[in-house]
Amino acid sequence: MMHTMRPADERHARRLRDELAGIDFALPGTVIERTMRCGKANCRCHADPPQLHGPYLQWTRKGRDQKTVTRYLSAEQAERLGPWFDNARRLRALVSELEELSLRVVERSEGWEPAP
């Protein structure tokens, strides 16, 4: 089904398509820096004040079965994979923007009131 788009909407959609086409590999999930306590009772991490182990770079994402998957990354891995994490964030933002544009176009073309 084709909907009549305003020229500005067409330009917006074209820009989004061009940006989406330019995205390379994308890794989902979150990378955080963590410090931790270990299980050794006499370790410095249990002192007062504690001197925690780390920092460690931890990548967490949902696996194919929707279970949480966690991997520890070296600084070199985080540096090398950083653009892939950036690509995933940009991909999510572009898809959101395309969905919003699509909603505006269909609401206008169908004569529907915009949803709140």
Phi, psi and omega in degrees: 000128180262141177242144178286125180250146173288154178306322179295322178293321178298317178296318179298313180297319179297317178299316179297316179299317180297317179293318178298320180295336182273357182278133179263209180307145182221127178252124179280165174112192185230138174248125178231158175260127183234151167240151188217164169261148176260186183267001181276118186299325184267012183283155179301337181288348178255003181289175178237103005279155182288146172246094188288155177282149177119196010281151177242143176265122185241124177256123180237136179207172173269133178279181181300329179266014179069013173273149180290132178243131179236135177228144173265135182248142171284165177301322180295318178296316180299319178295314182291322183270351182310313179299330178290322175294319177299318179299320180295318178297316180295320178300313179299319180294317180294319179296319177299315180296319178295321177296317179297316178299315179300318178298315180298317181295313183290322178297317180292313184289332179268355180074023180274152173289139176299138178290147179295000000 
